[in-house]
């Protein structure tokens, strides 16, 4: 937090989070934020009045992230118990199949 002449206000933050729900390349996310404010009550035209005790204008911007996705969402899924019949003897073969491709691009 920084204040200049009790009129101009500045706040800045930075956060870095990590989640095992993402692949190695996108495991961490950076989340900055800034806010600027102006303390209007310090202006001369508001000094000698009794209606307001404080009056500020503030604007802010920030980046947020969300890791509320299913576990292993970016990894491929192989499902077992996918049986098939092959050959003249109609032999039952036990197998597995790829039911979801990997998505390494999922990120915050």
Secondary structure, 3 states (H helix, E strand, C coil): CEEECCCEEEEEEEEEEECCCCCHHHCEEEEEEEEEEEEHHHCHHHCCCCCCCCCEEEEEEECCCCCCCCCCCCCCEEECCCCEEECCCCEEECCCEEEECCCCCCCC
